């Protein structure tokens, strides 16, 4: 079974979502800002497609208590076992690659079922299959069970014990010795368990669990057997899965989750569909990567949808596997990463996990931003306000003006709030800014013809520029030889850090300023590294900020506006 389309209305923080999923999406990694609704999507699918009938519904699940919760999914690659149940085969429709639903599976349309869960304020859930004529027919738990949908969530330990409704109980049901083992173990307690002879077919179930858990990277278990967990006294629930003398539910969280996942996967009647919330929970980076690789390559999995906040998980996925969830006041949308951002999720995954993104042209701009941001955050902490990082703001370097504009547009298309800072001395960059504005990007730039280096030297008095030159030489940011080479090429004479003001004696002030801008702006200019620009930014804050010229400068005003591009309430 493959989920091709999902619609959610009035469920928790999602007032409205309509998401079309291409047919070739087997592994889908859903990321987005905190509280955007990632877990809500998985819960919606679990409620709709799982085989439970007693859902844990509360008033908090309704976005608007005057309206019902409605969750609708369009499913393709329907298991044959389901098509023979309750005349499901008579409800088949068609879905195009673009998500258009037809009454019949015409040429170019894939066979599909449209299923729906509606919950009124009386908390009564109604599951339906929607016929081609729009009328509903019941979608019973016995039919939903054949979809093979399993969700990995906080109930992980439940599936490591034998009970009527646990995954472990379900995969053991029907084996010749399973029920006897459970009954005998409960009656005879621990002593009886030591003497229990486990039938061959039951042993096979345990071996499958062990192998499945190992394949997902859980643990290299020794022989498994049922054992009595004396901490519980609820009949079946006292019988837990053991490895030697240790109950599996006493293992680490990551191992328990992966083992539970293996058990649930075994319980599917056909290929399984897995819903995994916070895939990285309890797992080291290498096991996160291993899990994703296992999900992608496992032929018994038809589809896996997972949420994550882990950069390791993002890096392990291809761009085509990453779906960005954006939610503005309940109106949510999920979009797969576009081609123009291909590769960026591996080289710099942090922006994809942010709420708001500031895209800057290059290393100089990034370093200055980080210095000003540090100062901003220090004041914020002193005032009891959240820092930029706490507000979900992340910096992303564009690697050139035109590239920066393209990245900003790409992020905006995914629903991120985006601000862009670029130089105004490149025609290719300037030509693209209108498109960025139309995409909703907040544009910050310098006066026409200016670079960031122009803004730096324009913000400083002559004496401050002399101090800056001495500072960058003394701190090793730029070598004295390099400065003298640049001076010599522009007929400024020799620079002396002990008498930095001498550079102004032979040429007019505006000429010297232009020479300094040109020297600093070259491809391997004075501040063309993030560390160098951070030190420059700190010097500006500590020294230059004492002058009126700096306080009224384009440099200061632009960077402070950039820091406040995304108000706290956003």
N, C-alpha and C positions, 0 to 999 in steps of 0.2 A: 504494500500500500504506500502511495506517495501523496503527500499533501500538496496540492497545486494552488489553492486559493484559501485565504482565511479572512473572515470578516468578524469583527468584534464591535459590539455596541453596548455602552453603559456598564462595562465591567471594570470595577475598581477605578484606577487612574486613567483608563482609556474610554473616552466618550465615543470615539469612532476610529476604526482602523480597517482598511481594505488593502490586502497584500497579495499580489500575484507572485507565485513562485515558479520559475522555469522548471520544466520537467526533468532537466539533467542535474538538479541540485540534490545530491545525496547528503552531503555534509554541509550544514548551515550553522555558522557561528554568529550569534546575535550579540552585538555590542551596542553600547550607548551610554548616555549619562545616567548617574544614579537616579532612581525613581522614575525612569522614563517608561517603564512597563515591561521590561524583559521577562521577569518572572511571571507577570500577568499573562503574557502570550503563552508560555508553557502551561500554566495552570488552566487557561482557557481550552487548550488542546487536550489536556488530561481530562478535564471535566466532560468535554464533548465526546472524546473518542475512547476513554477508558471504560471499564466494565462495572464501575461503581454505580450504585443507584441512590445511596445515602450521602449526598455531597455535604461538605461542611459549610453551608451557606450562612451568611450573616448580613446584617444591614450594611456593614462596611464594604460589602462586595458590590453594592449598587452605587454607581456614579451619581445617579439621580433616582431617588426612591419612588418617583412617580412613573418611572418607565421600567419595562422589563429588561433583564439581561438577555441579549441574543448573541449567540456564537454560531457562526456558519462556516463550514469547511467544504471544499470541493476536493474529492479524492479520486485519484487514478490508480491504475494497476491494482484493481480490486482483487483480493484473494478469491479463488474459485469457491472455497467453502462458504464465503459470505453471499455470493451471487445465488446460491441455492436456498438461502434462508429467507423466509417470509417474502418471497417473490421480489427480492432485491434486484434481480436481473431485469424485472419489468420497469425499474426506476432509472435505468441507465440513461445518461445524457452525454453531451459532448463538450469538450473544452479545448479552445485553441491555445497556441503558444502564448498569445497575449492575454489569456485569461477570460476570453469571451465564452459565455455559456450558451450552448444551443440545446434545443429540445431532443436532438438525436446526434449521434456521433458521425457527422458528415465527413467527407474527405478533408484531411488536414486537421480534424478534431479527434482528440483522444477520448476514449470511453471514460466516463466519470460518474460518481455519485455525489449528490449534494446533500449533506447532513446538517442538522441544526439542533441546538439546545436552547430552549427558552425557559427563563426562570422569572416568575412573577414575584411580587412583593409578599405573596403567601409562602414563599420559599419552596414551592412545588416545581421541580424540574420536569420538563417534557422533552424527550429526545425524539426526533423525527427524521425520516428520509423524505426529501422534497421530490415529488413526482414531476415529470416533464410538464404537466399542466399546472404546477404550482401548489397542488394540494399535498398535505402531509400524510405519511403513514408511519406507524410506530417504529422506532429504532431501538430494539430491546437490548438489554445487557448481554444476552447470549450471542447476539449478532455482533455487538461491539467488541466482545472478547476475541473474535476471529480476526480483528484488525492487528492484534499483536502490539499494541501501544503500551509502553512502559515509561514511567517517569522516575528519575532519580532525584530525590529531595531529602528533606529532613527526616523522613520516616524510614531511613535506610536500615536501621536495626530490626525493624519489623520483619523484613524479608530474610533475616538470618535465623529466624525461629520457625518451627513448625506450627502453623495454625490453619484454620479453615480458609482464611483469606490472604495469607501471605504468599509471596512468590514461591518460597521453598515448599509450602504445603501444596501448591498447585502443580509444580513440576514433579512432586513425589506421588501425587494422586494417580491411582490406577496401577501402580506397580504392585506386584504380588506380595511383597513383604513390607511395604511402607506402612500400611495401616496397622499391621501387627506390631511392627517395631514401635510405632507411636504409642499404641495401647499398652504394650508390655512395659515400655519405658516409664510411662506415667504411673502404672500400677506398682511396679517393682522398684521404682526409684533408682538410686545410684548403684546399689549392689546388683540389681538385675541388669543394668546396662553393661556392667563389666563382663557378664556372661552371655550377652546377647549375640546371637548369630545372625548377621545381616545377609539377607538373600542376595543372590547375584545381581538381579535386575535393579535392586535398590543401590547396591554398590556401584553399578554403572551410572546411576544418577549422580552420586557423589563424585565419581571420577570426572564426569562431564563438568560439574561445577568447578572442581579443582582446575581442570584444563582451561575452562573459559576464564576463570579469574586470573590464571597465570598469563594467558594471552593478552589480557588488558593491563597487565603490570601490577596486579594487586599484591600477591605474595606467593612465594614458592612453598605452598602448603604441603605438609606430609599427609598421610592417610587421614581422610575425614570420616567421621562417624557421628551419629546422634549422641548427645549427652545431656544430662539433666542440669538445668540452670536453677539452682535452689533459691536464687534471689527473686524469682517470680513464682507465684502460686496460682496461675490461672489455667491449669489443665494443659492443653496443647502448648500454650506459650511457655511452659516450663521446659519444653524440649527444644534445645538450641543446637545449632551446627557447631561442632568442635573440630579443632585440628590438634591431634594428640590430646593433651589434657587442658587445652586452652580454648574457651569459647571464642568463636570468630568475632563476636560482638565486642570483645575486649581488645581487639587489634586497633591500630590507629585508624583515624577517620577516613583517610584516603583509601586504605586497604579495604575497609568495610564497604565503602561506596562502590568500589570497583567489583568487589565480590557480589554485592547485591545486584549490580548491573548485569553481571554474568548470569545470575540466577533468573532474573526477570527476562533476559533475552532467551534463555532456554525455554521459558514458558510460552513463547509465541507459537501459535499453530502454523504460521507461515513466516515469511521474513518479518523481522521486528522493526518497529518504528520507535526510536528512543528519544526521550526528552530529558535533557541533563541540565539542571540549574547549577550555575557556578561550577563549571567543570573543574576548575583548579582547586576546589575546596579540599584541603587535607593532603594535596599532592605536591611533591617537589617538581621543579620545572621539567626534569627529564621524564617524569611519569605523566605530566600534562601532555608533553609532546608525544609520548608513547601511546596515550589514550586516543589522541586525535588521529594518529597514524593507524591505529587498530580500527577505529570507527570507519575511517575512509576505505580501508582495504577489505573489511569483513563482508563477504558475499551474502551472509545471512541477515544483514541489515539493509533494509530498503531505504531508510532515511534516518538521519540523526540531526536533531536541532538542539544546540547547546547555547547557553549564555556564559559570559565570562567577563572578568575585569582584569585578566592576566595578559600582560604584553607577550609572554611566552606562547600563549595560546594563539594570539593574533598573528605572531610571526610564523607559527606552524601552519597556518591556513594560507591558501591561495587567495588572491583578491576576490576571485569569483565566489569563494565560499563565505565571505564576510558580508553580513547584512547589518546596516546601521539603523537603529531605531531612534527616531526623533519624535518628541511629544511636546506640542505647544498647547497648553491649556486643555488637554484631553484629546486633541486632534492629533493622532499618531500616524506615522508612516514609516515603512521599512523599505530601505533601498540597498541594493547591492553596490559594492565599490566600483566606480567607473574606471575606464581604461587609463585616464590621465593621472590617476593615483596609483596605478599598478607599480608594485615594488616599494612604495613609500611605507606601506604597513610593516614591511620587514626592516627597512633602514631606520625608521622612526615611528614605532607603533603608538607612542604616547598620545599624539593628537587624536587618534581614532577613539581613545578611551576618555577624552575630555568632553566638557560641556560646551566650551567656547574656545576658539582657536585664533591666535594672533600669528599671521604669516608675515615674515619680514624678508627683505631681499637677500641678505647675505650675513656673513659672520660679524661684520662691524655692527650691523643693526641688532643682531641677536645679543652680542655682548653688552651693548648699551642698554638694551631692554632688561637684561638680567640684573645689571647694576641698579638701574632705576627701580626695578621690581623689588629688589632686596630692601632698598630704602623705604619704598611704599609699604611693604609687608611689616617692617619693623615698627612703623607708625601705627599700622592696623592692629598689630598685637598689643601695643601699648594702650590703644583705645578700646580693646576688647572686640575688635571687628575681625571677620574672617580674612585670611590671606588670599592672594590670587589663586594659589594652588587649591586651597580649601573651597574656593568658588568654582573649581573645575576649569580654570583658564590655563591654556597650554601654549607654548611658543613653538613655531615650526619655521625652519629656515627654507626659503624658496629656491636658493641656488641660482640667483639671477632674477632680474626684474620681470621679464616675460614669463619665466617659469613660476615665479611667485604668484603672479596674477592667475595663471592656469590652475595652480594648486588651490588658491583661495576660491575660485569658481567651483572647482570640484568638491571641496568641503561644503560649500554653501548648498550645492545641489543635493547633498546627503542630509540636510537639515541642521547642520551645525551653525551656530552664530560665529561669524568670521569677521575679523578686522585685518586690514592689509596695510603695511608700510613699505613703500617703494621709493626709489629715487625718481626725480623728474627730469633726468638728463638723457633719457633714451626714448626715441620715437616709437620703437616697437612696443615698449612697455606702456607708454602713454596711450597708444592706439587701442589697447586692450582694456583700459580702465572703465570705459563705458559699459562693456559687457559685465565686468565685475560688479559695477553699481546696480545694473539691472538684475543681477543674481542675488542682491541683498547684502553684498559685502560692504562693510564700512571702510571707506578709503581714507588713508592718511598719507599725505605726500608733502614734498617741499615745493617752494616756488619753482616755476618752470626754469629748467636748466640747472637746478641744484642737485647735488648728491648729498649724502649724509655728511661727508667730509666738509662740504660747503657750509652746512648748517653748524658744524662743530666750530670752525674757525670764525664764522660770523657771530657766534654767541660770545666770543671772548674779546676782552680789551687787549691792546698791544702787549701790555705787561704780563697779562695772563697767558698769552700765547708764548711769550718768552719762557715763563715758568713751566708751561706744559712741555716745551721742547727739552728743557733741562730735566724734567721729570722722566720723560720716556727714555732718555739716554741713561740717566742714573739708575733707573729700574731695569735696564736691559730689554725694554720693550722694542726699541730700535737701537742698533749699534751706532756709535759715533761715526764710524766709517761710512755707514749707509747714509746718515744725515748729511755728512760732508760731501759725499758723492752727488746726492740730489741737489745740494746747494751749488756745488761747482758746475753742474750741468746747466744751472739757471743763473749763473753769474752772481751768486750771493756771497761768495767768499767762503771763509772757514767758520764753522760754528764752534763756539767755545762755551761749554756748559757753565763755566764759572762767570761768564759775562754774556748771558743769552740774549740780552737786549741789543747787542751789536749788530744783529742781523737786519735791523731796521735802518741802519745808518746810511747805506749806499743806494737804496731804491725807494720809490714811493710806497706808502703803506699798502695801497690797494694792489700794487704789483706783487709785493711780498706775500700778501694774503692769497692771491691766485696761485703763486708758485707753491706755497705750502699745501693748498688744496690739491693741486695736481700731483705733488709728491705723495701725499697720503692716499690719493684715490687710485693710484696705479694698481694693476692686478695683484701685485705683491706689495701693496702699500703698507704704510706704517701700522695701521690698525686692522689689517685683514686677517684677524684670528679672533675667536671668541674670548680666550683668556686676556689678550691684549686690550680688547675693547671693554671688557669688564673692568680692568684696572683704569682705563681711561674714564669710564663712567663714574667710578668711585672718586677719582680725582676731581672730576667736574662737580660732583655733589659736595665734596669736602672743601674745595677751594674756590671754584668759579662761582658757586651759588651765592657768594658774598657780594657780587656786583649786580647793579641794576640791569646792565646790558644782558647778562645771562638770564636773569629772572624774566625779562621781557622777550627773550629770544624765541625764534621758531623752534629751535632744538628742544628747549625745555617745554614749551607749550604743546608741541606735537607729542612728545613722549608721555607727558602727564595725561594728555587726552587719550592716548593709546591705552595707558594703564586703566583708565576709567571708561573704556569703550563699552564694557558690559557691566551695568549697574548691579549692585548686590541683589536687588529684588528679582533680577532675571534668573 
